[in-house]
Amino acid sequence: MKLLDYLFWDEVTTDRLNFYRAIGVDSLMIHLPEEMGDGKDYTEDFKRMKNFVEEHGLELFVYHAHRIPRDKIIYGQPGRDEQIQTWCDPSVL
């Protein structure tokens, strides 16, 4: 069994990762900030974050995109296609 906890993207620091490792956390889920839903390619940021977490002895288990906007998709509003593209293109999430 593994112990998993979560942090928001901007909360991932050396001190927090060291604390989690010290109390026996094995894996992290990292919540992505809403700004990462802007359609840009964040692949390199994701790689850096993964390496940073692993350097502290933890596994990056998942990026959680619950804060990425999807309101225009749900309500069929203008901009819907752009939000769908953001959700469907793994290079921007």
C-alpha positions in Angstrom: 0.0 0.0 0.0 1.2 3.5 -0.8 0.3 6.7 1.0 -0.7 9.6 -1.3 -1.3 13.2 -0.6 -1.8 16.3 -2.7 -0.4 19.8 -3.2 -1.3 22.7 -5.4 1.3 23.5 -8.0 2.5 26.6 -6.2 2.8 24.8 -2.9 5.4 22.3 -4.1 8.6 23.3 -2.3 11.6 21.6 -0.9 10.4 22.0 2.6 7.0 20.5 1.9 8.4 17.6 -0.1 10.9 16.8 2.7 8.1 17.0 5.2 6.0 14.6 3.2 8.9 12.2 2.8 9.7 12.3 6.5 6.1 11.3 7.5 6.0 8.5 5.0 4.1 9.9 2.0 5.1 7.9 -1.1 3.2 9.7 -3.9 1.8 13.1 -4.8 -1.1 14.4 -6.8 -0.5 17.9 -7.9 -3.4 20.2 -8.7 -2.7 22.4 -11.8 -3.5 26.1 -11.6 -6.3 27.5 -13.8 -3.7 29.5 -15.8 -2.4 26.3 -17.3 -5.6 26.0 -19.3 -4.5 28.8 -21.6 -3.6 26.6 -24.5 0.1 26.9 -24.1 2.4 23.8 -24.1 3.5 23.1 -20.5 5.3 19.8 -21.2 8.7 21.1 -20.0 7.2 22.5 -16.8 5.6 19.1 -16.2 8.9 17.4 -16.7 10.7 19.8 -14.4 8.1 19.3 -11.7 8.2 15.5 -12.0 12.0 15.6 -11.7 11.8 17.9 -8.7 9.4 15.7 -6.9 11.4 12.6 -7.6 14.6 14.2 -6.5 13.0 14.4 -3.0 12.2 10.7 -3.0 8.5 10.9 -3.9 6.5 9.7 -6.9 4.5 12.1 -8.9 1.4 10.0 -9.3 -0.9 12.4 -11.2 -1.5 15.9 -12.3 -5.1 16.9 -11.4 -6.7 19.4 -13.8 -9.9 20.1 -12.0 -9.2 23.9 -12.0 -8.8 24.0 -15.8 -11.9 25.9 -17.1 -14.6 23.9 -18.7 -17.7 26.1 -18.2 -18.0 27.0 -21.8 -18.1 23.3 -22.8 -20.7 22.6 -20.2 -23.0 25.5 -21.1 -22.3 25.5 -24.9 -21.0 29.0 -24.9 -18.7 30.8 -27.3 -15.1 29.6 -26.7 -16.3 26.0 -26.2 -14.1 24.7 -29.0 -11.0 26.2 -27.5 -11.7 24.7 -24.1 -12.4 21.3 -25.7 -9.0 21.6 -27.5 -7.3 22.4 -24.2 -8.9 19.3 -22.5 -8.2 17.0 -25.4 -4.6 18.0 -26.2 -2.3 16.3 -23.6 0.6 18.7 -24.4 -1.4 21.6 -22.8 -2.5 19.9 -19.6 
